[in-house]
Amino acid sequence: MFFRFALYFSLSLFGVGLVYKLVSWFRCAIGDQSRGISPAMRFSSAVRGLTAVLFSRRVLLLGKIFLQDVLLLLRLKKEGSLRWFMHLALFYGFLFLLFFHALDRHITIRLFPEYISTLNPFLFLRNFFGALLLLGLAIAAYRRFRDKVLRLTTGRQDIFALVLLGVIILSGFILEASKIVSPQRFQEMVQEYATIQGDLELQALRAYWGRDFGVVFPGPETRPDPELLKKGRDLHDLNCAQCHSRPSTAFVSYGIAKTIRPLALILTASGISTLLWYLHFLSCFLGLAVLPFTKFFHIVTSPLILLINGVTDRKALSPADLATIQAIELDACTHCAICSQHCSVQPISLRLGNPYLLSSEKLIAFKALARQKNLPASELRAFQEGNSLCTGCYRGNLYCPIGINTLNLWSCMQQDLAHLGCPDLFSSTRDAFVSKFDPDRSKTVVLLAPEGKAFKKEMLLSSQGNSFNPCYTCLTCSNSCPVVMNYPNPVPVLGLLPHQIMYSLKFGLTSQVLGARMVWDCLGCYQCQENCPQGIRVTDIFFEIKNMAFQQVKTHPLETGLPGGAS
């Protein structure tokens, strides 16, 4: 009765969460383009778009995308074989355990009418897919511990997901192992299913199951008589073989059973199987109940975004459809942090101490912002700084395995922040520095780093920022720059050209660098960096200098002569 109530309660929470998510997709206002569009208009537009796809040739394209990107996860293959295998292990381990174990009465038995969970191949397959899922979890935990960016971006939801799945799988394995060694479970099966006459037959069957099935019976272990074993095997073939394969094929559970064998009688007497049963099923019910409210929900939304991206042209979408898709994208993020690992401002995120510089964390921030949560001013300022320092390098779009258009989301985030009274930091900081630029360079106006030991360490450029040293002013960077090419006479407009900025840094002439509009107008196209014969990371240096300017304004407004408290 308790478990029936727990199941129905979990299903109710799951249903409520599903409805909440569906409604939020059509109610969530993201950016200026979604304002004034009612949920009813967005819903009707989505229905029309879906109908147009289903009754056109694009439905064949949906099948191709479903095979390649949803079932085979080929978009992840470019990120490396280990990451791809990890996701395959998690995806298929979870999927097959759900359909062929948790829902076996509803799915497996319909596909295989003679299905019995304790017979092969089902006994073996349940262990195989459980082990596959456990291997995927182990790789995920290892990667998050080993990778600096993943350690930084790992949050409570990630830990909760790993721990809950681990508890479900491990409790299932240990529960099955405890049943293998349990004499109580053996006795229950004999009484319910077997036809045993007399103590001699029971003794024979016990001897056979003790040797070949791993059951631990009370009393000293003795070598059973061969005749007794033969009789036990005959009784097994007559009473048990139709429902029980040898447990050694359940390689994980049987291995655990062999390990706990010395404690088998103590565990049986303490009722550990009952506790494990409660733990296993309640953790499964918990996972079902919270699925729509956690990152688990990406098992639904991620394939949905992949399919939508495959059959739609974002440029041709109506504002109503675009707003709905962007709302789904916020729920589709798996928080894999691939975008953060490739993010242009990732090196400076540790220096500034603001996690919202990283794309994956910025998505979490925008999700909270879009859901109109009552966020404190300090949190909004952190969001503002993270979004303002984005270089617009398209790497998030390029590397996201789900195909989330992060750049469009950042633009909408900036609009929503401005709507809340948090305008763009980039423009105000740029104008403040550029206004102090001295075109004659006859006096020091803006320092890259304030004088004094207190500022020396925190304002040093990183190893990639110090790559300007080999520069011999060949002008390749300036000649390949589209910003420079945009002006017939660029120097009066930009102040310093890229090669002049490298020259200034090389010889310590840093006083004018931040005031040069070239640094602030850089498009981040990497043409200068890719064409430099010396391998100088010109674009990355520009990014780092701008990020240092933000840090300088934030921490030392009086020394810089600029307004503080920006972030």
TORNUDO-712911 format. One record per residue (C-alpha): residue in one letter; x, y, z. Coordinates in steps of 0.25 Angstrom, whole numbers, plus 5000, padded with zeros to 4 digits. Layout:
# TORNUDO-712911
aXYZ...
//
This chain:
# TORNUDO-712911
m500050005000f501150105004f501950074990r500650084982f500450224989a501850264987l501850224972y500550304969f501050424977s502350424969l501550404956s500650524960l501850614963f502450574949g501150604942v501050744949g502550774946l502250734931v501050824930y501850934937k503050924927l502050924915v501351044920s502651114924w503151104909f502051184904r501951284916c503451314917a503851444912i505251454906g505851584900d505151694894q504551614882s503651534891r503051644899g501551674895i501351534889s500351454897p500551304901a499251274892m499951334880r501251264883f500451124885s499651144872s500951184864a501651064869v500550964865r500551024851g502051004850l501950864855t500850834846a501550894834v502750804837l502050674839f501250684826s502550714818r503750654813r504450704825v503850594833l504950504826l506050594831l505450574845g505650424844k507150444840i507450544851f506750454861l507650334856q508950414856d508850524867v507950464877l508150314876l509650314871l510050444878l510950474866r511050624869l511850584882k512850494874k513650624870e513850654885g514650524887s514350374888l514350364903r513350474904w512450414893f512650274900m512250324913h510950384908l510650264900a510850184913l509950274921f508850284910y508750144907g508950084920f507850174926l506950154914f506950004914l506849994929l505650074929f504950004917f505449864920h505449864935a504749974942l503549964932d503749814929r502249784932h501849884922i502849874911t503749754912i502649654914r501949704902l503149684893f503549554899p502349474905e503249374911y504049484919i504549444933s505549544939t506349424946l506549354932n507649384922p507749474914f507049564923l507749534935f509049564928l508549684921r508049754933n509449744939f510149784926f509349914925g509449944939a510949924938l510950014926l510250124933l511150114945l512350124936g511750244930l511550304943a512950274947i513550344935a512650464937a513150474952y514650454948r514550564937r513850664946f514950634957r516150634947d515750754938k515950894944v514750954937l513850844940r514250854955l513851004954t512550984947t512050854955g510850904963r509850834973q508950784962d510150714955i510550644968f509150614971a508950544958l510250464959v509950424973l508450384971l508750304959g509950234966v508950204978i507950144969i508950054961l509750014973s508549984982g508049894971f509249814969i509449804984l507949764986e508149654975a509449604982s508749594996k507649514989i508649414983v509249384996s507949385005p507449255010q506249325014r505949364999f506249214995q505249165006e504149255001m504349214986v504249064990q503049084998e502349164987y502749094974a503448964977t502848824979i503848764990q503448634997g504248615010d505448665017l506348585008e505948654995l506048785002q507448755007a507848714993l507248834986r507948924997a509248854994y509148884979w508749024981g509849044991r510949004982d510449054968f509549174972g510349234983v509249224994v509849225008f509149125018p509349125033g510349025039p511748975036e512148965021t512348825017r512648755004p511348704999d511148564995p511248544979e509948464980l509248574988l509648674978k509148594966k507848574973g507848724975r508148754961d506948664956l506048744966h506548874961d506248834946l504848794950n504448904959c505449024957a506149024943q504949084936c505049214944h506549224948s507849234941r509149214948p509349344955s510849354951t510349414938a509849534946f511349564947v511349694955s510249644965y510949504966g512249574969i511649654980a511049524985k512349454986t512949574993i511849585004r511749435005p512449425019l511349525024a510149465017l509449405030i509649535038l509149615026t507949525025a507649525039s507749685040g506749695028i507649765019s506949725007t505649795011l506449925014l507149915000w505849894994y505250015000l506550094997h506450054982f505050074979l504950204987s506150264980c505550224967f504250294970l505050414975g505750424961l504350414954a503750514963v504850624961l505150594947p504450714941f505050804951t506550764949k507550754939f507050604937f505950674928h506950694917i506650544913v505450604907t505850744903s507150724897p506650624886l505550724884i506450844881l507350754872l506050724864i505650864864n506950914859g507050814848v505750854841t505651004844d506351124839r506551224851k506651344842a505251314836l504551284849s503451374854p503751454868a502751364874d503451234870l504751284873a504351324887t503851184890i505051114884q505951194893a505151164905i505251014902e506751034900l506951084914d506350944919a507150864908c508550904914t509150774920h510250864927c511350784921a512150904921i512750884907c512451024903s513151074916q514350984912h514451054899c514051194904s514951314900v514851374913q515051244921p516551284925i516151414931s514951354939l515851294950r516551434951l515251514952g514551404961n513251414954p512751284949y511651354941l512751384930l512651244926s511651204916s511051084924e510851164937k510351284929l509251194923i508851154938a508851304941f507951344929k506951224933a506751284947l506651424940a505651384930r504751304940q504651444947k505251404960n505451504971l506951524969p507751604979a508551724973s509851664975e509451544967l508951634955r510251704955a511051574954f510151534942q510351674936e511851664937g511851514932n511051554920s511751684917l513051624916c512651524905t513451534893g512351484883c513351384878y512251274874r513051164880g511851134889n510951114877l512051034870y512350934881c510950914888p510650774885i509150814886g509250924876i508751034886n508951174880t509651234892l510051364885n508551394882l508251364897w509351464902s508751574893c507451544900m508051544913q508651674911q507251734907d506651674920l507751724929a507551864923h506051854925l506351824940g507251944941c508651874938p509151934925d510351884917l511651904925f512551894912s512052024906s512152104919t513552054922r514052064908d513552214907a514152244920f515552194916v515452244902s515052384906k516452394914f517252354902d518352454898p518652444883d519952514884r520452414895s521152534902k520652494916t520152374924v518652374925v518152234927l519052124933l518851984930a519251954944p519352054955e520752074961g521152004974k521351864979a519851844983f519451834969k520651764962k520251624964e518751634961m518951714948l520051634941l519651574928s519551424927s520451334919q519651354906g519551504909n521051514909s521251454896f521451594890n522951584893p523451524879c522751644871y523551714861t522451804856c522351744842l520951804841t520251674838c519251684849s518851824845n518851794830s517851674832c516951744842p515551764837v515351884847v516651954842m516251924827n514851994830y515452134831p516252204820n517052274831p516952184844v517952244853p517152364857v515952274860l516552154866g517752224873l518652104872l518751994862p518951854866h520451854863q520551984871i519851924883m520751804882y521951894881s521451974893l521351854902k522651794898f523451924903g522551944915l521852064909t520552024915s519952164918q519152174905v518752034902l517352034909g517052174903a517252124889r515852094883m516451984875v516551894887w515051924890d514551914875c515251774872l514251684866g514951554872c515051494857y516451444860q516951484847c518151564853q518551444862e518351334851n519251414841c520351454851p521651394846q522151394861g520951324867i520651444875r519251434881v518751574878t517251554879d517451474892i518351594898f517251694894f516151604902e517051594914i517351744914k515951784914n515651684925m516751744933a516051884931f514751834937q515551774949q516251904950v514951984950k514351894960t515451884970h516152014969p515252124964l516052234971e517352194966t516852184951g516052314952l514852234947p513452214953g513452084962g512451984966a512151944952s512051794956
//
